[in-house]
Amino acid sequence: MSRKREHYIIDGYNVINSWPELIRLRNDLSEARDQLIHQLAEYGAYEKYDITIVFDAMFTDDEEHCDQVNAHMKIIYTGEGETADSRIERLAYDSVRQGREVHVVTSDGAEQSVILGAGAYRIPSLEFRKAVHRAKKQLKKEYLGHVTLPVTRLEVEDRLDSETVKKLDILRKMRH
């Protein structure tokens, strides 16, 4: 049996309000969410993690809804009367019960205590940001690091057979 992928459950608005590059987008929450989703989709794919981002919709009368971004990433918008914290707690308990390694990303102190009680690991939002940025650097290094110019100069004679090189050399000497 193959090992189950680690499950990262992200408190979406907590992360947006913690990461400097997302804080500046707080006036445009849609853009902040999109940037977070993009970064975490890339991170999850690179690290081979399952990621669920939970956005709090406590003060809405909408139903909870989920967007399946890809096979390993889901976004949950909580429904009327449910906080992201309570949804995250349920997700963490369910995933741990399924025998999965669960990491909850939040800097909410009360939430962190509950998460530990559920048997999940907690990661503060800013610490998680460092992990995401490290992975992004590694990804760039792995995929862009091999694009280097040759150290030695490539000469025409390196691509020709020896007989042709001799003929060209005779021609060159005749010109001088």
VOKOL-167324 format. One record per residue: residue number from 1; residue in three letters; x, y, z of N, C-alpha, C, O in turn. Coordinates in steps of 0.2 Angstrom, whole numbers, plus 5000, padded with zeros to 4 digits. Layout:
<nodes>
k / r / neast / nnorth / nup / caeast / canorth / caup / ceast / cnorth / cup / oeast / onorth / oup
NUM / ala / X / Y / Z / X / Y / Z / X / Y / Z / X / Y / Z;
...
</nodes>
This chain:
<nodes>
k / r / neast / nnorth / nup / caeast / canorth / caup / ceast / cnorth / cup / oeast / onorth / oup
1 / met / 5004 / 4994 / 5000 / 5000 / 5000 / 5000 / 5004 / 5006 / 5000 / 5009 / 5007 / 5004;
2 / ser / 5003 / 5011 / 4996 / 5007 / 5017 / 4996 / 5005 / 5022 / 5001 / 4999 / 5022 / 5004;
3 / arg / 5010 / 5025 / 5004 / 5009 / 5030 / 5009 / 5004 / 5036 / 5007 / 5005 / 5038 / 5002;
4 / lys / 5000 / 5038 / 5012 / 4995 / 5043 / 5011 / 4999 / 5050 / 5011 / 5004 / 5051 / 5014;
5 / arg / 4997 / 5054 / 5006 / 5000 / 5061 / 5006 / 4999 / 5065 / 5012 / 4993 / 5064 / 5015;
6 / glu / 5004 / 5069 / 5014 / 5002 / 5073 / 5020 / 4997 / 5078 / 5018 / 4996 / 5080 / 5012;
7 / his / 4993 / 5080 / 5023 / 4987 / 5084 / 5022 / 4989 / 5091 / 5026 / 4989 / 5091 / 5032;
8 / tyr / 4989 / 5096 / 5022 / 4990 / 5103 / 5025 / 4983 / 5106 / 5024 / 4980 / 5107 / 5019;
9 / ile / 4981 / 5109 / 5030 / 4974 / 5112 / 5031 / 4976 / 5120 / 5032 / 4979 / 5121 / 5038;
10 / ile / 4974 / 5124 / 5028 / 4976 / 5131 / 5029 / 4971 / 5136 / 5031 / 4965 / 5135 / 5028;
11 / asp / 4972 / 5140 / 5036 / 4967 / 5145 / 5038 / 4968 / 5151 / 5033 / 4972 / 5155 / 5035;
12 / gly / 4964 / 5151 / 5028 / 4965 / 5156 / 5023 / 4966 / 5163 / 5025 / 4971 / 5166 / 5023;
13 / tyr / 4961 / 5166 / 5028 / 4962 / 5173 / 5030 / 4967 / 5174 / 5035 / 4970 / 5180 / 5036;
14 / asn / 4969 / 5169 / 5040 / 4974 / 5170 / 5044 / 4981 / 5171 / 5041 / 4985 / 5175 / 5043;
15 / val / 4982 / 5167 / 5036 / 4988 / 5167 / 5032 / 4988 / 5174 / 5028 / 4993 / 5177 / 5028;
16 / ile / 4982 / 5176 / 5025 / 4982 / 5182 / 5021 / 4984 / 5188 / 5026 / 4988 / 5193 / 5024;
17 / asn / 4982 / 5188 / 5032 / 4983 / 5193 / 5037 / 4990 / 5192 / 5040 / 4992 / 5196 / 5045;
18 / ser / 4994 / 5187 / 5038 / 5001 / 5186 / 5041 / 5006 / 5188 / 5036 / 5012 / 5190 / 5038;
19 / trp / 5005 / 5186 / 5030 / 5010 / 5186 / 5025 / 5011 / 5193 / 5022 / 5006 / 5196 / 5020;
20 / pro / 5017 / 5197 / 5023 / 5017 / 5204 / 5021 / 5015 / 5205 / 5013 / 5012 / 5210 / 5012;
21 / glu / 5016 / 5200 / 5009 / 5015 / 5201 / 5002 / 5007 / 5201 / 5001 / 5004 / 5203 / 4996;
22 / leu / 5003 / 5198 / 5006 / 4996 / 5197 / 5005 / 4993 / 5202 / 5009 / 4987 / 5204 / 5007;
23 / ile / 4996 / 5204 / 5015 / 4993 / 5210 / 5019 / 4991 / 5216 / 5015 / 4986 / 5219 / 5015;
24 / arg / 4996 / 5217 / 5010 / 4995 / 5223 / 5006 / 4989 / 5223 / 5001 / 4987 / 5228 / 4998;
25 / leu / 4987 / 5217 / 5000 / 4981 / 5216 / 4996 / 4974 / 5215 / 5000 / 4969 / 5213 / 4997;
26 / arg / 4974 / 5217 / 5006 / 4968 / 5216 / 5010 / 4962 / 5220 / 5007 / 4956 / 5218 / 5009;
27 / asn / 4963 / 5225 / 5004 / 4958 / 5229 / 5001 / 4955 / 5226 / 4995 / 4949 / 5227 / 4993;
28 / asp / 4958 / 5221 / 4992 / 4956 / 5217 / 4987 / 4957 / 5209 / 4989 / 4961 / 5206 / 4987;
29 / leu / 4952 / 5207 / 4993 / 4952 / 5200 / 4996 / 4952 / 5195 / 4990 / 4955 / 5190 / 4991;
30 / ser / 4949 / 5196 / 4985 / 4948 / 5192 / 4979 / 4955 / 5191 / 4976 / 4957 / 5185 / 4975;
31 / glu / 4959 / 5196 / 4976 / 4966 / 5196 / 4973 / 4971 / 5192 / 4978 / 4975 / 5188 / 4976;
32 / ala / 4970 / 5194 / 4984 / 4974 / 5190 / 4990 / 4973 / 5183 / 4990 / 4977 / 5179 / 4990;
33 / arg / 4966 / 5181 / 4989 / 4964 / 5174 / 4989 / 4967 / 5170 / 4983 / 4970 / 5165 / 4984;
34 / asp / 4967 / 5174 / 4977 / 4970 / 5171 / 4971 / 4977 / 5170 / 4972 / 4980 / 5165 / 4969;
35 / gln / 4981 / 5175 / 4974 / 4988 / 5174 / 4975 / 4990 / 5168 / 4980 / 4994 / 5164 / 4978;
36 / leu / 4986 / 5168 / 4985 / 4987 / 5163 / 4990 / 4986 / 5156 / 4987 / 4990 / 5151 / 4988;
37 / ile / 4981 / 5155 / 4984 / 4979 / 5149 / 4980 / 4984 / 5147 / 4975 / 4986 / 5141 / 4975;
38 / his / 4986 / 5152 / 4971 / 4991 / 5150 / 4966 / 4998 / 5148 / 4969 / 5001 / 5143 / 4967;
39 / gln / 5000 / 5151 / 4975 / 5006 / 5149 / 4978 / 5006 / 5143 / 4981 / 5011 / 5139 / 4981;
40 / leu / 5000 / 5141 / 4984 / 4999 / 5135 / 4988 / 4998 / 5129 / 4983 / 5000 / 5123 / 4984;
41 / ala / 4995 / 5130 / 4977 / 4994 / 5125 / 4972 / 5001 / 5123 / 4970 / 5003 / 5117 / 4969;
42 / glu / 5006 / 5128 / 4968 / 5013 / 5127 / 4966 / 5016 / 5123 / 4972 / 5020 / 5118 / 4970;
43 / tyr / 5016 / 5125 / 4978 / 5019 / 5122 / 4984 / 5017 / 5115 / 4985 / 5021 / 5110 / 4985;
44 / gly / 5010 / 5114 / 4985 / 5008 / 5107 / 4985 / 5010 / 5102 / 4980 / 5011 / 5096 / 4982;
45 / ala / 5010 / 5105 / 4974 / 5012 / 5100 / 4968 / 5020 / 5099 / 4969 / 5022 / 5093 / 4968;
46 / tyr / 5024 / 5103 / 4971 / 5031 / 5102 / 4971 / 5032 / 5098 / 4977 / 5036 / 5093 / 4976;
47 / glu / 5029 / 5099 / 4983 / 5031 / 5094 / 4989 / 5026 / 5088 / 4989 / 5028 / 5084 / 4993;
48 / lys / 5022 / 5087 / 4985 / 5017 / 5082 / 4984 / 5013 / 5081 / 4991 / 5012 / 5076 / 4994;
49 / tyr / 5010 / 5087 / 4992 / 5005 / 5087 / 4998 / 4998 / 5088 / 4996 / 4997 / 5091 / 4990;
50 / asp / 4993 / 5086 / 5000 / 4986 / 5087 / 4998 / 4985 / 5094 / 5002 / 4987 / 5094 / 5008;
51 / ile / 4982 / 5099 / 4999 / 4981 / 5105 / 5003 / 4973 / 5107 / 5003 / 4970 / 5106 / 4997;
52 / thr / 4971 / 5109 / 5008 / 4964 / 5112 / 5009 / 4965 / 5118 / 5012 / 4967 / 5119 / 5017;
53 / ile / 4962 / 5123 / 5008 / 4962 / 5130 / 5011 / 4955 / 5132 / 5013 / 4950 / 5131 / 5009;
54 / val / 4954 / 5134 / 5019 / 4947 / 5136 / 5022 / 4947 / 5143 / 5023 / 4951 / 5146 / 5026;
55 / phe / 4942 / 5146 / 5020 / 4940 / 5153 / 5020 / 4934 / 5154 / 5024 / 4929 / 5151 / 5023;
56 / asp / 4934 / 5158 / 5029 / 4929 / 5159 / 5034 / 4923 / 5164 / 5030 / 4925 / 5169 / 5027;
57 / ala / 4917 / 5161 / 5031 / 4912 / 5165 / 5028 / 4906 / 5166 / 5034 / 4900 / 5165 / 5032;
58 / met / 4909 / 5167 / 5040 / 4904 / 5167 / 5046 / 4898 / 5172 / 5045 / 4893 / 5170 / 5047;
59 / phe / 4900 / 5177 / 5042 / 4895 / 5183 / 5042 / 4891 / 5183 / 5035 / 4889 / 5188 / 5033;
60 / thr / 4890 / 5177 / 5032 / 4886 / 5177 / 5026 / 4880 / 5172 / 5027 / 4880 / 5168 / 5031;
61 / asp / 4876 / 5173 / 5023 / 4870 / 5168 / 5023 / 4871 / 5163 / 5017 / 4866 / 5160 / 5016;
62 / asp / 4877 / 5162 / 5014 / 4878 / 5158 / 5009 / 4879 / 5151 / 5012 / 4880 / 5150 / 5018;
63 / glu / 4877 / 5146 / 5008 / 4879 / 5139 / 5010 / 4886 / 5138 / 5009 / 4890 / 5141 / 5005;
64 / glu / 4889 / 5133 / 5013 / 4896 / 5131 / 5012 / 4897 / 5128 / 5005 / 4893 / 5125 / 5002;
65 / his / 4902 / 5130 / 5002 / 4904 / 5127 / 4995 / 4911 / 5126 / 4994 / 4916 / 5129 / 4998;
66 / cys / 4913 / 5121 / 4990 / 4920 / 5119 / 4989 / 4922 / 5120 / 4982 / 4917 / 5118 / 4977;
67 / asp / 4928 / 5121 / 4981 / 4931 / 5121 / 4974 / 4936 / 5116 / 4974 / 4941 / 5117 / 4978;
68 / gln / 4936 / 5112 / 4969 / 4941 / 5107 / 4969 / 4946 / 5110 / 4963 / 4944 / 5109 / 4957;
69 / val / 4952 / 5112 / 4965 / 4956 / 5115 / 4961 / 4960 / 5110 / 4956 / 4960 / 5111 / 4950;
70 / asn / 4962 / 5105 / 4960 / 4965 / 5099 / 4956 / 4964 / 5093 / 4961 / 4961 / 5093 / 4966;
71 / ala / 4967 / 5087 / 4959 / 4966 / 5081 / 4962 / 4969 / 5082 / 4970 / 4967 / 5078 / 4974;
72 / his / 4973 / 5086 / 4971 / 4976 / 5087 / 4978 / 4975 / 5094 / 4981 / 4978 / 5095 / 4986;
73 / met / 4971 / 5098 / 4978 / 4969 / 5104 / 4982 / 4962 / 5106 / 4981 / 4959 / 5106 / 4976;
74 / lys / 4960 / 5108 / 4987 / 4953 / 5110 / 4988 / 4952 / 5116 / 4992 / 4956 / 5117 / 4996;
75 / ile / 4947 / 5120 / 4990 / 4946 / 5126 / 4994 / 4939 / 5126 / 4997 / 4934 / 5124 / 4993;
76 / ile / 4938 / 5127 / 5003 / 4932 / 5127 / 5006 / 4930 / 5134 / 5009 / 4934 / 5137 / 5012;
77 / tyr / 4924 / 5136 / 5007 / 4921 / 5143 / 5009 / 4916 / 5141 / 5014 / 4911 / 5138 / 5012;
78 / thr / 4917 / 5142 / 5021 / 4912 / 5140 / 5026 / 4905 / 5143 / 5025 / 4905 / 5148 / 5021;
79 / gly / 4900 / 5140 / 5027 / 4893 / 5142 / 5026 / 4891 / 5146 / 5032 / 4895 / 5148 / 5037;
80 / glu / 4885 / 5148 / 5032 / 4882 / 5153 / 5037 / 4883 / 5150 / 5044 / 4881 / 5144 / 5045;
81 / gly / 4885 / 5154 / 5048 / 4886 / 5152 / 5055 / 4892 / 5147 / 5057 / 4893 / 5145 / 5063;
82 / glu / 4896 / 5146 / 5052 / 4902 / 5141 / 5054 / 4908 / 5145 / 5053 / 4909 / 5149 / 5047;
83 / thr / 4913 / 5145 / 5058 / 4919 / 5148 / 5057 / 4924 / 5144 / 5053 / 4923 / 5138 / 5053;
84 / ala / 4929 / 5147 / 5051 / 4935 / 5143 / 5048 / 4938 / 5138 / 5053 / 4939 / 5133 / 5052;
85 / asp / 4938 / 5141 / 5059 / 4941 / 5137 / 5065 / 4938 / 5130 / 5066 / 4941 / 5125 / 5066;
86 / ser / 4931 / 5131 / 5066 / 4927 / 5125 / 5068 / 4927 / 5120 / 5062 / 4928 / 5114 / 5063;
87 / arg / 4928 / 5122 / 5056 / 4928 / 5118 / 5050 / 4935 / 5115 / 5049 / 4936 / 5109 / 5048;
88 / ile / 4940 / 5119 / 5051 / 4947 / 5116 / 5051 / 4948 / 5111 / 5056 / 4951 / 5105 / 5055;
89 / glu / 4945 / 5112 / 5062 / 4945 / 5107 / 5067 / 4942 / 5100 / 5065 / 4945 / 5095 / 5066;
90 / arg / 4936 / 5100 / 5062 / 4933 / 5094 / 5059 / 4937 / 5091 / 5054 / 4938 / 5085 / 5054;
91 / leu / 4940 / 5095 / 5049 / 4944 / 5092 / 5044 / 4950 / 5089 / 5047 / 4952 / 5083 / 5045;
92 / ala / 4953 / 5092 / 5052 / 4959 / 5089 / 5055 / 4957 / 5082 / 5059 / 4961 / 5077 / 5058;
93 / tyr / 4952 / 5082 / 5063 / 4950 / 5076 / 5066 / 4949 / 5071 / 5061 / 4951 / 5065 / 5062;
94 / asp / 4945 / 5072 / 5056 / 4943 / 5067 / 5051 / 4949 / 5064 / 5047 / 4950 / 5058 / 5047;
95 / ser / 4954 / 5069 / 5045 / 4960 / 5067 / 5042 / 4965 / 5062 / 5047 / 4968 / 5057 / 5044;
96 / val / 4965 / 5064 / 5053 / 4969 / 5061 / 5058 / 4966 / 5054 / 5059 / 4970 / 5049 / 5059;
97 / arg / 4960 / 5053 / 5059 / 4956 / 5047 / 5060 / 4957 / 5042 / 5054 / 4957 / 5036 / 5055;
98 / gln / 4958 / 5045 / 5048 / 4960 / 5041 / 5042 / 4967 / 5039 / 5042 / 4969 / 5036 / 5037;
99 / gly / 4971 / 5041 / 5047 / 4978 / 5039 / 5047 / 4983 / 5043 / 5043 / 4988 / 5041 / 5042;
100 / arg / 4980 / 5049 / 5042 / 4985 / 5054 / 5038 / 4989 / 5058 / 5043 / 4987 / 5060 / 5049;
101 / glu / 4994 / 5061 / 5040 / 4998 / 5066 / 5044 / 4995 / 5072 / 5042 / 4995 / 5074 / 5036;
102 / val / 4993 / 5076 / 5047 / 4990 / 5082 / 5046 / 4993 / 5088 / 5049 / 4996 / 5088 / 5055;
103 / his / 4994 / 5093 / 5045 / 4997 / 5100 / 5047 / 4992 / 5105 / 5046 / 4989 / 5106 / 5041;
104 / val / 4991 / 5109 / 5052 / 4986 / 5115 / 5051 / 4990 / 5121 / 5051 / 4994 / 5122 / 5056;
105 / val / 4989 / 5125 / 5047 / 4993 / 5132 / 5046 / 4988 / 5137 / 5049 / 4983 / 5139 / 5045;
106 / thr / 4990 / 5140 / 5054 / 4986 / 5146 / 5057 / 4991 / 5149 / 5063 / 4995 / 5145 / 5066;
107 / ser / 4990 / 5155 / 5064 / 4993 / 5158 / 5070 / 4988 / 5160 / 5075 / 4990 / 5163 / 5080;
108 / asp / 4982 / 5157 / 5075 / 4977 / 5158 / 5080 / 4979 / 5153 / 5086 / 4979 / 5147 / 5085;
109 / gly / 4980 / 5157 / 5091 / 4982 / 5153 / 5097 / 4977 / 5148 / 5100 / 4979 / 5142 / 5101;
110 / ala / 4971 / 5149 / 5100 / 4966 / 5145 / 5103 / 4965 / 5139 / 5098 / 4965 / 5133 / 5100;
111 / glu / 4966 / 5141 / 5091 / 4965 / 5135 / 5086 / 4971 / 5130 / 5087 / 4970 / 5124 / 5086;
112 / gln / 4977 / 5133 / 5088 / 4983 / 5129 / 5088 / 4982 / 5124 / 5094 / 4984 / 5118 / 5093;
113 / ser / 4979 / 5126 / 5100 / 4978 / 5121 / 5105 / 4974 / 5115 / 5103 / 4975 / 5109 / 5105;
114 / val / 4968 / 5117 / 5100 / 4963 / 5112 / 5098 / 4966 / 5107 / 5093 / 4965 / 5101 / 5093;
115 / ile / 4970 / 5110 / 5088 / 4973 / 5106 / 5083 / 4978 / 5101 / 5086 / 4978 / 5095 / 5084;
116 / leu / 4982 / 5103 / 5091 / 4986 / 5098 / 5095 / 4982 / 5092 / 5098 / 4984 / 5087 / 5098;
117 / gly / 4977 / 5094 / 5101 / 4972 / 5089 / 5104 / 4969 / 5084 / 5099 / 4968 / 5079 / 5101;
118 / ala / 4969 / 5087 / 5093 / 4966 / 5082 / 5088 / 4971 / 5077 / 5085 / 4970 / 5073 / 5081;
119 / gly / 4978 / 5079 / 5087 / 4983 / 5074 / 5084 / 4986 / 5077 / 5078 / 4990 / 5073 / 5075;
120 / ala / 4985 / 5083 / 5076 / 4988 / 5086 / 5070 / 4994 / 5090 / 5072 / 4995 / 5092 / 5078;
121 / tyr / 4998 / 5092 / 5068 / 5004 / 5097 / 5069 / 5001 / 5104 / 5067 / 4997 / 5105 / 5063;
122 / arg / 5004 / 5108 / 5071 / 5002 / 5115 / 5069 / 5008 / 5119 / 5067 / 5014 / 5118 / 5069;
123 / ile / 5007 / 5123 / 5062 / 5012 / 5127 / 5059 / 5010 / 5135 / 5059 / 5005 / 5136 / 5056;
124 / pro / 5014 / 5139 / 5062 / 5012 / 5146 / 5062 / 5012 / 5149 / 5055 / 5017 / 5147 / 5051;
125 / ser / 5008 / 5153 / 5053 / 5008 / 5156 / 5046 / 5014 / 5159 / 5044 / 5016 / 5157 / 5038;
126 / leu / 5018 / 5162 / 5048 / 5024 / 5165 / 5045 / 5030 / 5160 / 5044 / 5034 / 5160 / 5040;
127 / glu / 5030 / 5155 / 5049 / 5034 / 5149 / 5048 / 5033 / 5145 / 5041 / 5037 / 5143 / 5038;
128 / phe / 5026 / 5144 / 5040 / 5024 / 5141 / 5034 / 5026 / 5145 / 5028 / 5028 / 5142 / 5023;
129 / arg / 5026 / 5152 / 5028 / 5028 / 5156 / 5023 / 5035 / 5155 / 5021 / 5037 / 5154 / 5015;
130 / lys / 5039 / 5154 / 5026 / 5046 / 5152 / 5025 / 5047 / 5146 / 5021 / 5051 / 5145 / 5016;
131 / ala / 5043 / 5141 / 5023 / 5044 / 5134 / 5019 / 5041 / 5135 / 5012 / 5044 / 5132 / 5008;
132 / val / 5036 / 5139 / 5011 / 5034 / 5140 / 5004 / 5039 / 5143 / 5000 / 5040 / 5141 / 4994;
133 / his / 5042 / 5148 / 5003 / 5047 / 5152 / 4999 / 5054 / 5148 / 4998 / 5057 / 5148 / 4993;
134 / arg / 5055 / 5144 / 5003 / 5061 / 5139 / 5002 / 5060 / 5134 / 4996 / 5064 / 5133 / 4992;
135 / ala / 5054 / 5132 / 4996 / 5052 / 5127 / 4991 / 5052 / 5130 / 4984 / 5054 / 5127 / 4979;
136 / lys / 5050 / 5137 / 4984 / 5050 / 5140 / 4977 / 5057 / 5141 / 4975 / 5058 / 5141 / 4969;
137 / lys / 5061 / 5143 / 4979 / 5068 / 5144 / 4978 / 5071 / 5138 / 4975 / 5075 / 5138 / 4970;
138 / gln / 5070 / 5132 / 4978 / 5072 / 5126 / 4976 / 5070 / 5124 / 4969 / 5073 / 5121 / 4965;
139 / leu / 5063 / 5125 / 4968 / 5060 / 5124 / 4962 / 5064 / 5128 / 4956 / 5065 / 5125 / 4951;
140 / lys / 5065 / 5134 / 4957 / 5068 / 5138 / 4952 / 5075 / 5135 / 4951 / 5078 / 5135 / 4945;
141 / lys / 5079 / 5133 / 4957 / 5086 / 5131 / 4956 / 5086 / 5124 / 4952 / 5090 / 5123 / 4948;
142 / glu / 5081 / 5120 / 4953 / 5081 / 5113 / 4950 / 5079 / 5114 / 4943 / 5082 / 5111 / 4938;
143 / tyr / 5074 / 5118 / 4941 / 5072 / 5119 / 4934 / 5076 / 5124 / 4930 / 5076 / 5124 / 4924;
144 / leu / 5078 / 5129 / 4933 / 5082 / 5134 / 4930 / 5089 / 5134 / 4931 / 5093 / 5137 / 4927;
145 / gly / 5092 / 5130 / 4936 / 5099 / 5130 / 4937 / 5103 / 5126 / 4932 / 5109 / 5127 / 4931;
146 / his / 5100 / 5122 / 4928 / 5103 / 5118 / 4923 / 5104 / 5122 / 4916 / 5108 / 5120 / 4912;
147 / val / 5101 / 5128 / 4916 / 5102 / 5132 / 4910 / 5108 / 5137 / 4911 / 5108 / 5142 / 4913;
148 / thr / 5114 / 5134 / 4908 / 5120 / 5137 / 4909 / 5124 / 5137 / 4902 / 5123 / 5132 / 4898;
149 / leu / 5128 / 5142 / 4901 / 5132 / 5142 / 4895 / 5137 / 5137 / 4895 / 5140 / 5136 / 4901;
150 / pro / 5140 / 5134 / 4890 / 5145 / 5130 / 4890 / 5151 / 5133 / 4892 / 5153 / 5139 / 4891;
151 / val / 5155 / 5130 / 4896 / 5162 / 5133 / 4899 / 5167 / 5134 / 4894 / 5170 / 5139 / 4894;
152 / thr / 5167 / 5129 / 4889 / 5172 / 5130 / 4884 / 5169 / 5132 / 4878 / 5163 / 5132 / 4876;
153 / arg / 5173 / 5135 / 4873 / 5171 / 5138 / 4867 / 5170 / 5132 / 4862 / 5174 / 5128 / 4862;
154 / leu / 5165 / 5133 / 4858 / 5164 / 5127 / 4853 / 5166 / 5130 / 4847 / 5164 / 5134 / 4844;
155 / glu / 5172 / 5126 / 4844 / 5175 / 5128 / 4838 / 5172 / 5124 / 4832 / 5169 / 5119 / 4833;
156 / val / 5172 / 5127 / 4826 / 5170 / 5123 / 4820 / 5173 / 5117 / 4819 / 5170 / 5112 / 4818;
157 / glu / 5180 / 5116 / 4821 / 5183 / 5110 / 4819 / 5181 / 5105 / 4824 / 5182 / 5099 / 4823;
158 / asp / 5178 / 5106 / 4830 / 5175 / 5101 / 4834 / 5169 / 5097 / 4831 / 5168 / 5092 / 4833;
159 / arg / 5166 / 5100 / 4826 / 5161 / 5097 / 4823 / 5162 / 5094 / 4816 / 5158 / 5091 / 4813;
160 / leu / 5168 / 5094 / 4814 / 5170 / 5092 / 4807 / 5175 / 5086 / 4808 / 5178 / 5085 / 4813;
161 / asp / 5175 / 5082 / 4803 / 5179 / 5076 / 4803 / 5186 / 5078 / 4802 / 5187 / 5084 / 4799;
162 / ser / 5191 / 5074 / 4803 / 5198 / 5076 / 4803 / 5201 / 5078 / 4796 / 5205 / 5082 / 4795;
163 / glu / 5198 / 5074 / 4791 / 5200 / 5076 / 4784 / 5198 / 5083 / 4782 / 5202 / 5086 / 4779;
164 / thr / 5192 / 5085 / 4783 / 5190 / 5091 / 4782 / 5193 / 5097 / 4785 / 5195 / 5102 / 4783;
165 / val / 5195 / 5095 / 4792 / 5199 / 5100 / 4796 / 5206 / 5101 / 4792 / 5208 / 5107 / 4792;
166 / lys / 5209 / 5096 / 4790 / 5216 / 5096 / 4786 / 5215 / 5101 / 4780 / 5219 / 5105 / 4779;
167 / lys / 5210 / 5100 / 4776 / 5209 / 5103 / 4770 / 5208 / 5111 / 4772 / 5210 / 5115 / 4768;
168 / leu / 5204 / 5112 / 4777 / 5202 / 5119 / 4779 / 5209 / 5123 / 4781 / 5210 / 5129 / 4780;
169 / asp / 5213 / 5119 / 4785 / 5219 / 5122 / 4787 / 5224 / 5123 / 4782 / 5227 / 5129 / 4782;
170 / ile / 5224 / 5119 / 4776 / 5228 / 5120 / 4770 / 5226 / 5127 / 4767 / 5230 / 5131 / 4765;
171 / leu / 5219 / 5128 / 4766 / 5216 / 5134 / 4763 / 5218 / 5140 / 4767 / 5220 / 5145 / 4764;
172 / arg / 5218 / 5139 / 4774 / 5219 / 5145 / 4778 / 5226 / 5147 / 4777 / 5228 / 5153 / 4777;
173 / lys / 5231 / 5142 / 4777 / 5238 / 5144 / 4777 / 5240 / 5147 / 4770 / 5244 / 5151 / 4769;
174 / met / 5236 / 5145 / 4765 / 5237 / 5147 / 4758 / 5235 / 5155 / 4758 / 5238 / 5159 / 4754;
175 / arg / 5230 / 5157 / 4761 / 5228 / 5164 / 4761 / 5233 / 5169 / 4764 / 5234 / 5174 / 4762;
176 / his / 5237 / 5166 / 4769 / 5242 / 5170 / 4772 / 5248 / 5171 / 4769 / 5253 / 5174 / 4771;
</nodes>
